[in-house]
Amino acid sequence: MTAPPTNLDQNAKAPTAPAAAIAVENIVKRYGTFEAVKGVSFSVADGEIFGLLGPNGAGKSTLIRMMTTLVPITSGRAIVAGYDVAKDPDAVRRMIGVIPQALTSDPDLTVEENLSIYAKLYSVPKAERLKNIAEVLEAVDLAKWRGAQTKTLSGGMRRRLEIARGLVHNPSMFFLDEPTTGLDPVSRIAVWEMLDNLRRTRNLTMLITTHYMEEADKLCDRIAIVDHGKLVALGTPIELKHSVPGANVVEVHFDRETPQWKARLESLDGVTSVQAESAGFYRVLTSSGSKTTMQLVELAAQLGETLTSLSVQNTSLDDVFVHYTGRQLRDEQVKPPVFTLPPRPGAQP
């Protein structure tokens, strides 16, 4: 949760309307000698859903925490709604709603109580507070659960409560850090639809971080791919896909693996790259899916090999990420720690 603004002059005149809703200029974050964010720059247009896509540990959450005043910027600057984050943090806090990755609503309070406390932190007057609570509960489809204890809600409902809480003070900017982490596929899609509807009906600018390719593809107007603290690619989903050599992806699986398959596939006409997914399974980027498919069938027949599956699809964000970083995003997820129980007293080592 962002800290509520303090000592902000209510009569202070807002600066001239900015050219972009959010402008990040060569922003850097260091922790000692470790550089978590390395000179990142981008802008977000008013009313846009902008995505920061990358693996866990890429610097996405650090970026969003700097933009929302939670951690200081080492160098560079961030402008949010025309205010400099470092110079006018209270003004920024008035303008933004923030949904952290963790669920932070009090589980022992009711849905309505959680929203009311948050609105009070932002000094929303009582009449406006009651009106806003009713509106946001309707917007996230939780009106009938307003009196329910938060701990009785499902994971998807709690995520919707977090989103409602971030809207209760009428922000113009919405920051969401991994908004659907931990949700089942049905709940995830429901959150996407809700966010897109909120963007349109409440005229919100949104910035989200995600490591889900499908989420970035379906929800975001533009995407910045972040890797090891650097911005490595930026554009609309279509622009990013078109930037990768090869118009199609052929997925092929052979009934047995041989060391020569990757080199054989790379030698086919029109093939731009080959990714070995698992034993006998390959993703082949090609300028012509139909031509490569025919070549694969002929090659398998000549060698007496069996194709167990063969499919053609368009270039995906997976291929974009591999093209710009040299590895697959799903291979970079942080693995859960392995805990080893200590030996029982008297046990042999």
Beta strands, then each sheet from edge to edge (+ up, - down):
strand 1: 22-31
strand 2: 34-44
strand 3: 49-53
strand 4: 75-80
strand 5: 83-84
strand 6: 96-99
strand 7: 173-177
strand 8: 205-210
strand 9: 222-227
strand 10: 230-235
strand 11: 248-254
strand 12: 271-278
strand 13: 281-286
strand 14: 307-314
sheet 1: 2+ 1- 4+ 5-
sheet 2: 6+ 7+ 8+ 3+ 9+ 10-
sheet 3: 12+ 13- 11+ 14-
end
